[in-house]
Amino acid sequence: MSSPKLIVHHLQIGQGERIPWLLEELNIPYELKLYKRSPLLSPPELQAVYPMGASPVLEDLTDPSNPVKIAESGAITDYIIHKYGNGRLALKPQDKNFADYLYWLHFANGSLQSGLFRRGMARGMVGEDDPRYKGQVARCDKMLSHIENRLQNNKWLAGEEFTAAETMTGWCFTTMRKFEPMDLTDYPGILAWLGRIGEREAYRRAMGKADPDLDIEQGISAKGPPMMEAFVKAMAMKPGSL
Ligand SMILES: N[C@@H](CCC(=O)N[C@@H](CS)C(=O)NCC(=O)O)C(=O)O
């Protein structure tokens, strides 16, 4: 097979970082196109690539007769692993931890990220004294304890092996804290796992290319990185100010 011709479109300070990280782990070459937030959402150039204007987007130009464009980080992850990764970083159906792998791979976007985002939205919209916010806090606390329990008893989310469950979940505890802060002091299992991620050369290489201005040590620390200013401003907007 000819060498893959992959283009990754990444809106900086965002979940698109999952894809360069995955590709670095798999040692698959790619071209990276970076976009800056403008000031918070995607700029027109990214909207032109994908009508949802969201990142990541992968273009696969390996076969000129069948150019592919695919979005959704979970779908891109599966596409890369199965098309070019020979199944590496996924567990196989015969593996004893296959169900764990699938569960944690999907938990990232299906529950964790959406739950954290809802908590942030509720705080901005109804305030911290509102029972609707408190309900979201309780739900997130439950999820964090669930992940903590998993990582106190396992080196990686799917068990002994590092998998794409990590490349999908990592950002929720690193860069995503620029949007939804989270103090991880009381979660030593999650912190130790973040420490192991921070030791991976492929992670450092990917972050160095995708978001060289982000401080990796802050991202994996207990307190997390400072919030993104444009997001703080947007959250402080009053109804009717748009
Ligand atoms: N479910 C999608 C979400 C993509 C998404 O919302 N990406 C954000 C970056 S964190 C984005 O592009 N936001 C800018 C915008 O929607 O304008 C995925 O997993 O790829």
The ligand as a Tripos MOL2 file, in Angstrom:
@<TRIPOS>MOLECULE
LIG
   20    19     1     0     0
SMALL
NO_CHARGES

@<TRIPOS>ATOM
      1 N1        -18.1720   15.4620   18.7540 N.3       1 LIG1
      2 C1        -17.1770   16.1840   17.9970 C.3       1 LIG1
      3 C2        -17.0630   17.5690   18.5920 C.3       1 LIG1
      4 C3        -16.2220   18.5060   17.7660 C.3       1 LIG1
      5 C4        -16.1770   19.8980   18.3880 C.2       1 LIG1
      6 O1        -17.1910   20.4300   18.8670 O.2       1 LIG1
      7 N2        -14.9880   20.5020   18.3630 N.am      1 LIG1
      8 C5        -14.8030   21.8090   18.9250 C.3       1 LIG1
      9 C6        -13.3500   21.9330   19.4090 C.3       1 LIG1
     10 S1        -13.1870   21.4480   21.0900 S.3       1 LIG1
     11 C7        -14.9730   22.8760   17.8630 C.2       1 LIG1
     12 O2        -14.5330   22.6820   16.7520 O.2       1 LIG1
     13 N3        -15.5680   24.0100   18.2260 N.am      1 LIG1
     14 C8        -15.6240   25.1780   17.4060 C.3       1 LIG1
     15 C9        -16.9200   25.3860   16.7020 C.2       1 LIG1
     16 O3        -17.8030   24.5080   16.8180 O.co2     1 LIG1
     17 O4        -17.0710   26.4280   16.0640 O.co2     1 LIG1
     18 C10       -15.8500   15.4200   18.0160 C.2       1 LIG1
     19 O5        -15.6750   14.5190   18.8440 O.co2     1 LIG1
     20 O6        -15.0160   15.6480   17.1360 O.co2     1 LIG1
@<TRIPOS>BOND
     1     1     2 1
     2     2     3 1
     3     2    18 1
     4     3     4 1
     5     4     5 1
     6     5     6 2
     7     5     7 1
     8     7     8 1
     9     8     9 1
    10     8    11 1
    11     9    10 1
    12    11    12 2
    13    11    13 1
    14    13    14 1
    15    14    15 1
    16    15    16 2
    17    15    17 1
    18    18    19 2
    19    18    20 1
@<TRIPOS>SUBSTRUCTURE
     1 LIG1         1 GROUP 0 **** ****
